[in-house]
Amino acid sequence: MGLRLLLTLIIGGVVSQSGWAVEPVPSFDRDVMAVLSHAGCNMGTCHGNARGKGGLKLSLRGDDPRSDYLALTRDQSGRRVSPAEPDASLILLKPTMQVAHQGGQRFRPDSPEYSILRRWVAAGAPADPAGAIRVISLDVQPRDVLITGDQREVVLKAVATHSDGTTRDVTGLASFDLSQPIANVLTGGRIDCEQFGETTITVRYLHWRVPVRLARVPDRPGFQFTAPPSRGPIDDLVFAKLNRLRMQPVGLCDDATFLRRAYYDLLGSLPSAVEAREFMAMNNPDKRSELIETLLDRKEFVEYWALKWSDLLRNEEKTIDRKGVENFHHWIKTQIAQDTPWNEWAAAIVSAKGSTYSSPPANYYRALRDPISRAEATAQVFLGVRLQCAKCHNHPFDRWTQDDFYAWANLFSRVDYKIVDNDRRDDNDKHEFVGEQIVFAAAKGGIDDPRTGQPRDPRFLLAAASVPPRAERLEALGEWLADPANPFFAKAQANRIWFHLFGRGLVDPIDDFRESNPASHPELLDYLAREFTRGGFRLKPLVRTIMNSATYQLASETNETNATDEANFSRAIPRRISAEPLLDALSQALDTPPRFNGYPSGLRAIELPGVQAVRSRDQTPSRSDKFLTLFGKPPRLQSAECERTDSPTLVQAFQLISGEALQQMLTADGNRIAALLNRSAGPSEAIHEAYWATLSRAPTPGEEAAALLLIRDGTSDHLRREGLEDLFWSLVTSHEFILRR
């Protein structure tokens, strides 16, 4: 063995006979694996595929060096590496296209990649010995890059630190992934940013990832930053970045826009005509702050935010049943009404046990019937972490490994159910439950790691130690989740609150926190998380802080510097009002209550506890039920905000033009139009009421003149019903009505 080692060292070039130091034998773990990643060999589209390609299967993005070593040196009788004749090795012939290769040419014979692989093969294709030097950190400089004008190229440098204290420039072996395709990756860490915009470059070396933010902005000579007066840290941080990007924020929105914005964001409804007139008539300089306080205390605030959480917690009738849905919904409303700290009621949900009728939060587990779905949903909803990829392999874009996934999933493996009764309506549907269930923690049980066939010790994410064997797992999970030192909860929920007020999270998507998806404003997210924690994890204080900022109150108009901005909050981004608030707004504007199957008339859409109280097969959905489905009310089958769709569609446009729901509201007996006719309102009175009831403002002189031609019967002051219907239709289908601006 000693002679063989000596020969290997001499052949590999660690030392020469003269004693001069020469280039060492490449390390399989640190060099060969890096080459495979840099060349794209272990990507999911190539040999990193679950089934491999061309008979060679590598671990995805190199997450398992040991199995890759065996695949390269032992499979196919070792034909992939030939130490006796290195240049005949398939590992060299195929990626250089000297032999047909479906993946095309990955590098050239005169490249550094070829040199590393050849020297490793010539040295006998050795595995790294136990205790070999390993990489313990990766640093990339610069980390935050801004280039202006005609400048396009940026050079990044990646340096690895090893366990023996040495460092090494690994730029040539690192991989560079862009979140937005505004640049091209060249050799040697050079990035050619060919378009204006922002992107995140994830620099990968082995299992290390470092995000780099890159922005290229127009030169804009003579740029002078101006912004509304700052009202605190939120504005300081947002405006500082806009100044750096040479992007001008717009001014504050007018009072009418703020009024509607605040009502929609906090209550999910329109202000009434009376409320709008009163607010607009006030001269109090603090009237916006006072309005926020008033709305936070309204019962609609509770109902609207309970709707948001019912979506996330999958509160729907098929798996939970109607009684369970209503109990769970009432419990959520109670927590919001009492402004219960979010960490406390989140802990109550994840540790819930008992009857799904008498212990409402236990319905959370009634909708999640297996450990995997519980693990994935809990991480996504409460921690902002998407673990799904780590179920089958180490996460390709984040730190999570399969070990992490199955240790986390095993926290939920002992959740079990006693089905007291199940009067399901469809005997062939095994996913339907109707009746009381008891959620309890079994004494035994575990979910097996498919690689070992054995369960992993349950462990929290990023926790060094496993949960004690005798600890009740869900109770321990609740305590960990509620701990103010939890590394995920405060940031994830602060980001979620910001999303509901702005339509976009600082981390976007809002439940996808990962190293390769950093926050647009990291310091701002840190500040919001601290404020959320300092405020006792309560919703209202953080909402109040955000809504009183100048950033929240910016107008939606654009200027030449921010017309394409959607991520830096230089303006409000108009977005379509979501399904339930839109239906309620139409009903309120026309004074026609919606009707939902299984509920009394007059119940507003935001008050609905579940999704569908009466199945479509049992009763044709009402016009209001159909409207909600068409405009994106989610079926609550996923634990994600993205299940709700607020994007406009052509079918929605047809619904607003001639759909039966809106037409019924316009023509209904006893609606607002009928009331105007019954009290013989004059043309001017009718027009002003229409505008205040729909757009929360008075008409302009030009709008009033146009409306007069529409609603009067000839030259008399007699009102035409058809004309009033046309006027109201034009107002409720306008962008000003259906968009939150």
Order of alpha helices (4+ residues) and beta strands (2+ residues): alpha-alpha-alpha-alpha-alpha-beta-beta-beta-beta-beta-beta-beta-beta-beta-beta-alpha-alpha-alpha-alpha-alpha-alpha-alpha-alpha-beta-alpha-alpha-alpha-beta-beta-beta-beta-alpha-alpha-alpha-alpha-beta-alpha-alpha-alpha-alpha-alpha-alpha-alpha-alpha-alpha-beta
